[in-house]
Amino acid sequence: MKKVISLFTLVILLQGCNVLNQIGGAYNLSQCEFKYNSIDNIQLAGIDLGNTSSISVTNLAKISTILSSGQLQTIPFNMVLKMDVKNPNEFEAFLNALDYVVEINDMEFVMGKLNTPIRIAAGKSNIMPIPVAVDLRSLMNRYSKEKVNSVMSSFLGISSDKTKVTVKLWPTIMIGETPLKSPAAIPVEFTFGGK
C-alpha cells in the first residue's frame, strides 16, 4: 500500500513540475521581443502575389479590380505573417500552442490557432510564422466594402497610407491532457508602408 501511495505522490509531483515548467516557458515567451519580419505567400482570389515587396504593377491592377468588384461570392485571402522572436531570458521560452488575433488598421482581420510547439533557446532568436486565411467578402459584410478596400489597399501597397498591424497572442499550456489558454494576450504591434 505504501508503494502505491508513494508512486501516486511521485506522479502528482512530476505532473506539477511539468505544469510549472510550462508556465515558466510561457512566461519567458511573454518576455521575448517580437518584431515584424515579413509577409510571404500572399494569395488573393487565387492570384499568387508573392510577398509585400514583390507585388507587381500588373497585380496591383488585378487587386484593385477584385476588391472593387461585387461579382465574387467569396474573396479568399491567404498569407503567412512572419515575426522575429528574440528570447533575452536565461531560460528557454516555449509553449505547446497559441491562439491569435490579427488586426489591420484597427479592423479585426482574422482569429486563428497555431498548434505547432514553439521553442526559443535562451539568448537566441527564431521566426514565428502565423498563417492567415480569411474571406474578404465576409469582412465586407461585417464592416463595409469601403473599409475593407481601404485596409487592403494600404496593406498591399496600393495606397500610400501606413498600415498598422496588431497581433495578439494567447499562449496555451497543457494541464495533463487539457489545454489551458492564457487569460492575458501578448500584444505585438508594428507599422509599415506609407510614403
C-alpha positions as CSV (number, residue, x, y, z in Angstrom):
1,M,0.0,0.0,0.0
2,K,2.9,2.4,0.8
3,K,4.4,1.7,-2.6
4,V,1.1,2.7,-4.3
5,I,0.8,5.9,-2.3
6,S,4.5,6.7,-3.0
7,L,4.0,6.1,-6.7
8,F,0.8,8.2,-6.8
9,T,2.6,11.0,-5.0
10,L,5.5,10.8,-7.4
11,V,3.1,11.0,-10.4
12,I,1.4,14.1,-8.9
13,L,4.7,15.8,-8.2
14,L,6.0,15.1,-11.7
15,Q,2.8,16.4,-13.2
16,G,3.1,19.5,-11.1
17,C,6.7,20.1,-12.2
18,N,5.7,19.7,-15.8
19,V,2.9,22.4,-15.3
20,L,5.3,24.7,-13.6
21,N,7.9,24.2,-16.3
22,Q,5.2,25.0,-19.0
23,I,4.1,28.1,-17.1
24,G,7.8,29.2,-16.9
25,G,8.2,28.6,-20.6
26,A,5.1,30.6,-21.5
27,Y,6.2,33.4,-19.1
28,N,9.6,33.6,-20.8
29,L,7.8,33.8,-24.2
30,S,5.8,36.8,-22.9
31,Q,9.1,38.5,-22.1
32,C,10.5,37.9,-25.6
33,E,10.9,40.7,-28.1
34,F,8.6,40.4,-31.1
35,K,9.4,42.2,-34.4
36,Y,7.9,42.2,-37.9
37,N,10.0,40.1,-40.3
38,S,8.0,39.7,-43.5
39,I,4.7,38.7,-45.1
40,D,5.0,35.9,-47.6
41,N,2.9,33.6,-49.7
42,I,0.2,36.3,-50.3
43,Q,-2.7,35.0,-52.4
44,L,-5.9,36.9,-53.3
45,A,-8.7,35.1,-55.0
46,G,-6.3,32.5,-56.5
47,I,-3.7,35.0,-57.6
48,D,-0.2,34.4,-56.2
49,L,1.1,37.8,-55.2
50,G,4.4,36.6,-53.6
51,N,5.4,38.9,-50.7
52,T,4.7,42.5,-49.9
53,S,8.0,43.7,-51.6
54,S,7.4,41.9,-54.9
55,I,3.8,42.8,-55.8
56,S,3.9,43.9,-59.5
57,V,2.1,46.8,-61.2
58,T,0.0,44.2,-63.2
59,N,-1.0,42.5,-59.9
60,L,-1.9,45.9,-58.4
61,A,-4.4,46.4,-61.2
62,K,-5.9,42.9,-60.6
63,I,-6.1,43.5,-56.9
64,S,-8.0,46.8,-57.4
65,T,-10.4,45.1,-59.7
66,I,-11.0,42.2,-57.4
67,L,-11.6,44.4,-54.3
68,S,-13.9,46.9,-56.1
69,S,-15.9,44.3,-58.0
70,G,-19.1,43.0,-56.5
71,Q,-19.0,39.9,-58.7
72,L,-17.3,37.3,-56.5
73,Q,-19.3,35.4,-53.8
74,T,-16.1,34.8,-51.8
75,I,-12.7,36.6,-51.9
76,P,-10.2,34.3,-50.3
77,F,-7.1,36.0,-49.0
78,N,-4.1,34.0,-47.6
79,M,-0.7,34.9,-46.3
80,V,2.0,34.0,-43.8
81,L,2.9,36.7,-41.3
82,K,6.4,36.1,-40.0
83,M,7.7,37.6,-36.8
84,D,11.2,37.6,-35.3
85,V,11.1,36.4,-31.7
86,K,14.2,37.1,-29.6
87,N,14.5,35.4,-26.2
88,P,16.5,37.7,-23.9
89,N,15.9,35.3,-21.0
90,E,18.4,33.0,-19.3
91,F,16.0,30.1,-19.9
92,E,14.2,28.6,-22.8
93,A,10.9,30.2,-23.9
94,F,8.3,27.7,-25.2
95,L,4.7,26.7,-25.4
96,N,2.5,24.0,-26.9
97,A,0.2,26.1,-29.0
98,L,-1.3,29.6,-29.1
99,D,-4.4,31.4,-30.2
100,Y,-4.1,34.6,-32.1
101,V,-5.9,37.6,-33.5
102,V,-4.6,39.8,-36.3
103,E,-5.9,43.3,-36.6
104,I,-5.0,45.6,-39.5
105,N,-5.7,49.3,-39.1
106,D,-7.9,48.5,-36.0
107,M,-10.1,46.1,-38.0
108,E,-10.2,42.5,-36.6
109,F,-8.9,40.7,-39.6
110,V,-8.6,37.0,-38.5
111,M,-8.6,34.8,-35.5
112,G,-6.7,31.5,-35.5
113,K,-4.8,28.8,-33.7
114,L,-1.2,27.7,-34.1
115,N,-0.9,24.1,-32.9
116,T,2.8,23.8,-33.6
117,P,5.0,23.9,-30.4
118,I,7.3,26.9,-30.3
119,R,10.7,26.8,-28.6
120,I,13.3,29.6,-28.5
121,A,16.5,28.8,-26.7
122,A,17.9,31.3,-24.1
123,G,19.6,34.3,-25.8
124,K,18.5,33.1,-29.3
125,S,16.1,34.2,-32.0
126,N,13.6,32.3,-34.1
127,I,11.0,33.1,-36.7
128,M,7.3,32.5,-35.8
129,P,5.1,32.0,-38.8
130,I,1.4,33.0,-38.4
131,P,-0.8,31.6,-41.1
132,V,-3.7,33.9,-42.1
133,A,-6.7,32.8,-44.2
134,V,-9.8,34.9,-44.4
135,D,-12.7,35.5,-46.8
136,L,-12.6,39.3,-47.6
137,R,-16.3,39.1,-48.6
138,S,-17.3,38.1,-45.1
139,L,-15.2,41.0,-43.7
140,M,-17.0,43.3,-46.2
141,N,-20.3,42.0,-44.9
142,R,-19.2,42.6,-41.3
143,Y,-17.6,46.0,-41.7
144,S,-18.1,47.6,-45.1
145,K,-16.8,47.2,-48.6
146,E,-15.2,50.6,-48.4
147,K,-13.4,49.9,-45.1
148,V,-12.1,46.5,-46.3
149,N,-10.9,48.1,-49.6
150,S,-9.2,50.9,-47.7
151,V,-7.4,48.5,-45.3
152,M,-6.4,46.1,-48.1
153,S,-5.2,48.9,-50.3
154,S,-2.8,50.2,-47.7
155,F,-1.8,46.7,-46.6
156,L,-0.9,45.7,-50.1
157,G,0.8,49.0,-51.1
158,I,-1.8,50.2,-53.5
159,S,-2.4,53.4,-51.4
160,S,0.3,55.4,-49.7
161,D,-1.2,55.1,-46.3
162,K,0.6,53.5,-43.4
163,T,-0.6,50.1,-42.2
164,K,-0.8,49.3,-38.5
165,V,-0.8,45.6,-37.7
166,T,-1.6,44.3,-34.2
167,V,-1.2,40.7,-33.3
168,K,-2.5,39.4,-30.0
169,L,-1.0,36.0,-28.9
170,W,-2.6,33.8,-26.2
171,P,-0.2,31.0,-25.1
172,T,-1.6,27.6,-24.3
173,I,-0.2,25.2,-21.8
174,M,-1.2,21.6,-21.1
175,I,-2.5,20.5,-17.7
176,G,-2.5,16.8,-18.2
177,E,-4.4,16.3,-21.4
178,T,-6.3,19.6,-21.0
179,P,-5.2,22.7,-22.9
180,L,-5.3,25.9,-20.8
181,K,-5.3,29.2,-22.7
182,S,-3.7,32.2,-21.0
183,P,-6.2,34.9,-20.0
184,A,-3.9,37.7,-21.0
185,A,-2.6,38.2,-24.5
186,I,0.9,39.1,-25.6
187,P,0.4,42.2,-27.7
188,V,2.7,42.8,-30.8
189,E,2.3,45.9,-32.9
190,F,4.1,47.2,-35.9
191,T,3.6,49.6,-38.9
192,F,4.9,49.5,-42.4
193,G,4.2,51.2,-45.8
194,G,3.3,54.8,-46.2
195,K,5.1,57.4,-48.2
